[in-house]
Structure formats: structure tokens, C-alpha cells
Amino acid sequence: MNTTSAPEKPKPWATRFFTIWTGQAFSLFGSQLVSFAVIWWLTQTTGSATILATASLVGLLPQVILGPFTGTLVDRWNRRIIMIVADSLIALATVVLAILFAIGNVQIWQVYALLFIRSVCGGFHWPAMQASTTLMVPKEHLTRIQGLNQMLQGGMSIISAPLGALLLAVLPMQGILAIDVLTAVIAVIPLLFFQIPQPDRSSQQPGALGRSSFKQDFLAGLSYVWGWPGLMLIGVMATVINFLLTPAFTLLPILVTKHFNGQAIQLATIDSFYGIGVIAGGLVLSAWGGFKRRILTSMVGLVAMGLGCLLMGVLPPSAFAVAVAVCFYLGFVNPIVNGPLFAAVQAAVSPEMQGRVFSLIGTFAAAMSPIGLIIAGPIADKLGVQTWFIIGGVVTLLMGITSIFIPAIMHFEDGRVPGQSVLVEKSDKSGFGATAELIAAVGNTNPIDVDCT
């Protein structure tokens, strides 16, 4: 008698994943519309740059301050419940603001309150989704899924602003907010019917996660990142790149108007071609999947990104058409950098630690953006905006090239944490990437991100 058992068939994952992913895509669309509508309302109502800057800080600071702690809670709590509650609270806050607009009693601080709530909830939602990735989708598909996520972001960046402007012309503000509530409901419904696996903590020793205190779990997360040189170096690179490139592209409108002598239509053209580039790059990454070693794909993309920024910094005023092509190129390489990087972290980091790891990296990277803006302003005023593109391009290029020769980075995916005698456990299940990052007044939360908006 032949007692050889048949090979185990792979468990189906696509139906659950893409149902949830589609719901999150609708939620992202609603968030983009609200972001555009709220910022436009603040601009039309106050005309104050200070008000807009404050709105950005209100949306950014909660994630920067609370990020390391929310990651610890994400690893302790049920991630599916976290996403349901976060989406529901955002919808509830939006309903309240819509009612205030409907009765004509809205005030600036109430808009700030909505942005604050969205930021806090997004601070929980984003790492919960990222950490769930390795528990839903087979790890060999992680890079392709991240390519889809990047492509979705690019598509939203193209259609949300013009569609938001069109809707504002035919709908009152409360109508726009109602769309966001509806899309949040669409995102929650699949989570009510599909379970998201939780990381297996049964192998942990007494006193570990689930039996330890919040403080112990928080310190364990810091120790985990600090004790893994490759992971620590990736976090440092993400922080430096955001410090340099976020200010550069924030100052892009000044580059268009003062250097290229352009108007709003020229800026919109650059924005649109960047979004088209992101879609194209995400599509290529989804079809290709990147190199076998994901981190190599990201570092090659980083070199390409540095070259693009450097080129943007040396273009003469007559080369606006080339600048448009360069922004398309930067949009194209952005998914090549971010998609494999997220997939590499998702595949290498233990599932029960991913909430803390993603939130720590995201927090440090996001914290550098306002600091970079403070420093970049005076430098750009004295030396020109192109100087900041050149600085950012050179540093990004050098980091990409250097990292290829650093074993701790290139072998990061091997999953070995120094001091451990065994490889970090990797799950054969995974999940969906963050497709509904908080957009309102915060921007993209990818560790390494260039955005021509």
C-alpha cells in the first residue's frame, strides 16, 4: 500500500484579499476627496497660509508622537478589530462635520478636530494593515501586491483633485463628506465577513507578548529594531531620504513658477505626469515582481531616484518639457523603491513584531519632514530650490550605491537577527498592503516617498 500523502494544496487567498483590498481602495478614494475638499475650503474661507500649515501639523503630529506606541498596541490587539474601529470612528467624525456644514455652523477648530481624529485612527489603521499583509497573501506575491498598492496611489493622485473640484461645483461640502462616509462603510463591510489571521504567539516564552506589560512590549520593539543592523540601516535611510526629498518636492510649485516661469497649468501638468508614472511603475512591478532579492530591487530604484532628482536640479529654465518627463520618471521609480521594500520587511520581520516595526520606521521618517521643511526654506530662498534637489539627489544616489555593498542591508531578507541562533520565523501567509493610508493633510506614509504634489 502506498502511504505517501498527496502534496498539500495551497490555501486560496485571492478572494478574501481582493475583496478587502477593494473596500480599502474605496476608502482611500473617499479620503482623497475629503483631503482636497477640506484644504480647498480652508483656502477659500481663510486665505491664510498659517491656517493651512496648522492643518498639516494637526494631521501629522499625532502620528509622529503616537506612532511608536500605536505600533505596540497593534501587535497586542486584534488587527481586524483595529481596522474596523478606526474606519468607523473616521466615518463618525465625518458625519458630525457634515451635519455642522449642513446647518451652517462649522468652525475652523472643528475641521482641525476631524483632521486630528483621522490622523490618530490612521496611525492605528496603517500599521495594522501592513502587519496583516504577511498573514493573508503568500509571501511570493508580496512585491506584486505592493505594486498594485503603489499603482492605486498613483491613480488616486490623478483623479481625486479634478474630480474633487468637479464635485465641489455641483455638491455642497456636506455632500463630499457624505461620499467619504459611504466609502468608509464599504471598507468596513468586508472586514465584518472575512477573518484576518493573527500572528501565532504560542511559541513565545512566558512574559512575552500577550503576557507582558505594554512597557515591556514597547521596549521589545525598540530592541528588536535596534538589534537588527539591516533593519536599523533601512530605517535610517528612510529617515534621511524623507528629510531631503519631502522639502524638495514640497517646494516644487516655487520651482515651477520662479525657475520655469510657469503657471498653475504647468504645475498641474507635472502633478498629472507624476501620477501617470506611479501607475506605470506599479503596473510594471506587479507584472515583473522585481529581482529575487527584493531589497536589491529597492536599492536599484533608489539609485534611479537619486539620478532623477539630480537631473531636476540642473535643468535650465527652458527645459520645462524635460522636467515633466523627469517627474514622470520619478513617479515610475517610486513604486520600484517602495513596493519591494515593504514586501521585504513584511517577509523578513516576525509577524507579531510588524506593527511596532512599521510604526517606528514610519514615525521617524515622518518626523523628519517638518524639520527638513524648516531647514530647506532658508536654503532655497538664498540658493534656489534647485539646490535642494541637487543635495537630495546626490545623497539619495550615494546611499543607493553604497547600500549595495553593505551585507547587513543586502542580506536583510535572510531574516537573521544578530544574537539569535535561528532564523526569524516567517509566515507562509500574508495580507494586503496599506491601501488606505491617511491622506488628509498628511500626505503619503511610505517610508521612502517622492511626491510631485
Number of C-alpha atoms within 10 A of each C-alpha: 3 4 5 6 6 6 6 6 6 8 9 11 14 14 10 19 20 17 16 22 24 15 21 28 25 21 26 26 25 25 26 27 26 26 23 21 22 23 18 17 15 17 14 10 10 13 12 12 11 10 16 18 12 14 24 20 17 21 27 26 19 20 27 21 15 17 26 24 21 24 29 30 19 28 26 20 13 15 25 22 18 19 23 19 16 23 26 18 16 23 22 16 18 25 18 15 22 21 15 15 17 14 9 9 10 14 11 12 10 15 18 19 16 22 29 24 20 28 27 23 23 26 30 27 28 27 30 30 26 26 34 28 30 31 22 24 25 20 23 15 15 28 31 23 27 28 32 25 26 31 28 21 24 27 20 19 23 19 15 21 18 14 13 20 15 11 16 19 10 10 12 13 19 20 16 21 25 19 19 25 25 14 21 30 19 19 26 22 14 20 19 11 10 14 12 21 17 18 20 11 12 10 7 11 9 10 11 15 21 15 13 12 12 15 11 15 24 20 11 17 23 16 11 20 21 14 14 17 17 24 24 18 18 21 23 15 20 22 22 21 24 26 25 25 27 23 26 30 19 17 21 21 21 18 22 20 14 14 18 19 13 16 12 10 9 18 19 17 14 24 22 23 23 29 29 22 26 32 29 23 28 34 21 19 27 24 14 12 23 20 12 9 15 25 28 22 20 25 26 18 23 27 23 24 28 27 21 25 28 23 17 25 22 13 15 12 14 11 12 19 12 14 21 20 17 22 27 25 22 29 32 30 26 27 35 32 27 28 32 29 24 24 26 23 23 29 29 23 27 22 27 20 22 29 30 30 29 25 29 25 23 25 26 22 25 28 18 20 21 18 13 18 19 11 13 22 16 12 14 19 9 9 10 18 26 23 19 24 27 22 18 26 28 19 18 27 23 14 18 22 16 12 22 16 10 13 11 19 20 17 15 24 20 16 21 19 20 13 8 8 8 10 13 16 14 17 20 14 20 27 29 24 32 26 24 28 26 28 23 26 25 21 18 17 19 21 25 27 20 26 22 24 17
